[in-house]
Amino acid sequence: MPASPGRLALWLDLIRWNRPAGWLLLLWPTLGALWIAADGWPGWHLLLVFTAGTVLMRSAGCCVNDVADREFDRHVKRTAARPVTRGAVSVKEALAVGAALALAAFGLVLTTSAPAILLSFAALAVTLLYPYAKRVLSMPQAVLGVAFSFGIPMAFAAALGGTEWSLQAIADAVPWQAWALLAANLFWVLAYDTEYAMVDRDDDLLIGMKTSAITLGRHDVAAVMGFYVVYLLAWGALGRSLGLGGWFIAGLVAAAAQAAWHFTLIRERSRDGCFRAFRANHWLGFAVFAGTALDLALR
């Protein structure tokens, strides 16, 4: 189908182009890992690959998610007007757009290293799995956490990997700290996506969707704050073990201050407050990245 102005507008709506907070949430931990792996400035090539790749894969994920959730989304206030749900974009068309975006992202990965290319297949598998995890898992945000954090080991693989196609090559290029950073980042995803799920909790209860906000019940606010604490402490401990110093700690302090502000937004569990906290999370991630980049640049 030709990309007429009308169709292009629908495709941009499909990939949430006017809501960049989604891809920024993926970008900051990925770039933080890239800076750590490169021990500073990673070069324009890897910066472009991971920035553009993050935008492309998040956009492809939106296409898959909207197709998988099209019957559920019509019953949720916030998602009822999405293009696939309202029939403005067909399932076939949405999947075609998603496939094209994913292929473009894969083309970028092909310019990096063999270990990074191998890891990209695992990243794609997790991305495709997440929309269906919401049917069976009580905390599907954990799967999203893996999907949204997979750029971390891929960044290490791209910066440190070579040309050998093997699991050993991945092990050599991706140290245990990279996987630990992924696990730590997962708790940040749990925090902000639980805030996101709190927005739709009433609707999700009616349609039988499983989310962390429903599973946690009245403990949701305490759990969100606990997730923030685990994320910041774990990321901080790992950063210190990798030699990061004062500027890195300053970034974590700035992120912690934002997490404390989020508590004031979500404690009443209002839709507007929870959605505002979710949308502001990319600034928290930016604070951690900025502290990391400054520390490496000024050491």
N, C-alpha and C positions, 0 to 999 in steps of 0.2 A: 504494500500500500504506500503511495507517495506521501512524503512528509509535508503535506500542505500546512499553512499557518495554523489552521484549526486543529489538525492532528498533532502537530508539534506542541501546541499548548497543552493538549491532553496528555501527551507523553511526559512533558515537564511536570505536570500535576501528578502523574503516576509515580515518578521517581522522587517526588517531594523536593523539587528543585528550589522552591521558595522557602524551604525549611532546612537550612544548612546545619542546624544544631545536630542532626542525626549523623552526618558524616564527620563532623568535628569531634564527636565523641569517640569515633574510631581513630581519627587522625592523631590526636595528641599522644596517646600512649605508644602508638606505632612510631611516631617521630622521636619520642623520648628514647625508645629502644634503639632506633637507628643511630642517634647521637652517641649513646653509650657504646654500641657495638663498634662504631667508627672512631671512638675516643675523641669526639669533637665533630667538626663540620664534615658531613658525609659526602659532599660533592653534589653538584647540580643534577647529575644523572639519577642517583638514587633518591634524591629529594623529589624530583619530578615523578619518578616511577611510583613511589609510595603515596604521594599526594594524589595524583591522578588515579592511581589504582584504587585507593580508598574510596574516592568519590564514585568511581565506576562500579565497584562491587557493592557498595551500599545501595546504589541505585538499582542494580540488578536484584539485590535482595528484596527491595520494595516491590518489584514486579512479581517475584515468586510469592511473597507474603500476601499480596493483595489477591492473587489468584487462589491461593489456599484458603484464605479467610473470607472470600466473597460472600458466602451465605451467612456467616456470622456478623460481618461488618454492617450489614443492612439493619441490624438490631441495636447497634451502638451509636449513640448520638454523634460522637466525634468522628466516626469513620463512614457513616451512611452515604456521604456524598463522594466517596472515592470513585475514580473513573470506572474500574472494573465492576464494583458493586452496583453502581447505577446503570451499567450497561453501555456507557459511552465508549469504552474500550473493551474489545472481546478478549476472551481468555487466550485464544491463539495469538492475537496481536500483542498482548502483554507479555506472553512467554517469548515471543520473537524479539521484542525490545530488550527483555532481560538477557536473553542469550547473546544478542549483539553486544551488549554492554560487558557481559562476562568475558566474551572473546576478546574484546578490546583490552580489558584488564590483563588477560592471559598473555596477550601480545607484549604488554609492558614487562611482565614477569620474565618472559623469554629473553629479555636483554640483560638479565642479572646473572644468577648462578644456578648450577644444576640442583643443589640442595633446596634453594628457594622455589624452583620450579616444581620439585617433588612435593614440597609442603603445600603448594598452592592447590593441589588436588584434595588434600585433607581439608583445607580451608573451605573449598567449594562444597564438599560433602556436608560439613557442619552448617553452612549457610542454607543449604537445601533442606536439612533436617529440622531446623528450628521451627518453621511454621507448623509442622505437624506434632512437635513436642508438646504444644499447648493442649493437645487432645488427651494426652496420657500422663504427663508429668505434673506433679503438684507444684513444682518450682521450675517451670520451663525457662525462667530467666537465667538459670545456670547454663543451659545450652546456648542461649544468646550470649552469655558472658564468654564462653569459649570462642564463639564466632567473632565477637567484637574484639577479642584479644589476640586473635591468631596472627595479626600483623606483627606482633612482638617477635616470635621466633622467626618469622619470615624476614624481618629486618636484619636480625643477626645472620641468618643464612645468606642474605644478599651481600652483606658487608664483609663477611668472613669466609664464605663458601668458595668452592672451586669448581672444577669441571667434572668431578667424579659423580656418577649416578649410583648412589648406594645409600643404605641406611647408615652405614658407618660415616659417610661423608656428612650426613645431616648431624650425627652425634658430634662430629669434630667441629662443625661450624656453629652449632647451637649449644652453648654451655648450659649447665643446669640452672644458672641464674636467669637465663631467658625464660625457661619454663616456669621458674618460680615467680618471675614478674608477670607472666600470663596468669598464674593462679591468683596472685595478689590483685591484679586488675579485674579479675572476675568479680571480686567483692564490690568494686566500684560499680560495675554493671548491675549487680544485684541491687545496689542502693538506688541508682537512678531509674532503673526499669521497674522497681517496685513502686517508686513515686509515680511513674507513668501508669502502672496498673491500678494504682489507687484512684486515678481519674475515672477509670471505666468500671470500677468494681461493681456498682449496682447493675449495670447492663450485663457484665460478664456472668454475674450470679444467675440472671434470668435465662441466659442462653446456654449455661453449663460449661463455659470456658474455664480452664484451670490457669490460675495466675498466683504469683507469690503474695499479692495483696490479699487474696481470698484465703490462701493457706495460712498466712500469718495472723489473720484476723485482727483482734484488738492489740496484738503485739507488733503491728506493722511499723509504727513510728519508731519504737525502740529498736526493732530489727534494722531498719534503714540506717539509724545512727550507728548501730553496732557494725554494719557493713562498712560504713565510712571509716570507722576507727581501725578495723582490720586492714582495709586497703591502705590507709595512710601509714600505719605502723609497719606493715609488711614491705611496702614500697620503699619506705624510709630505711629500714634495716638492710634491704638488698642494695639500695643506692650507696649506703655507707660502706657496705662490704666491697663494693666496686670502686671505692675511692672517692666518691662524691662528698663535697663538704658544705661550707656555709651557705652558698647561694642555693644549693639544692634544698637545704633545710628551710631556708626562707620561703622557697616555693611551696613546700609542704605546709608551712605555717599559714601562708595565704590560702591554701586549699582548705585547711582545717577551719579557718575563719568562715569561709563560704559554706562549709558543711554545717557549722553552727547556725548560720543564717537560714539554711534550708530547714532546719528544725522549726524555726518560727513560722515558716510557710506551710509545713505539712502537719503540724501538731493538731490543728482543728480538722484535718482531713477534708478540706473543701476542694472541689474540683479545680477551681482557679488556682489555689495555693499550691496544690500538688503538681499541676501542669507547669506553673511558673518555676517551681524548683527543678523539675525535670529539664526544662528548656535552658535553665541557667547552668547546668552541669558542665557544659563545654568550657566555661570559664574556670571551673575547678581543675579540669584536665589541663587547660592552658597554663595555669599557675605551676603545676608540677613539671610540665615540659619546659617552661621558661626557666625555672630554677635549675633544671638539669642542663639545658643548653648554656646558660650563663656560667654555671660552675665549670663546665668543660672548657669554655672559651677563655675564662679568666684565671684558670689555675696556673 
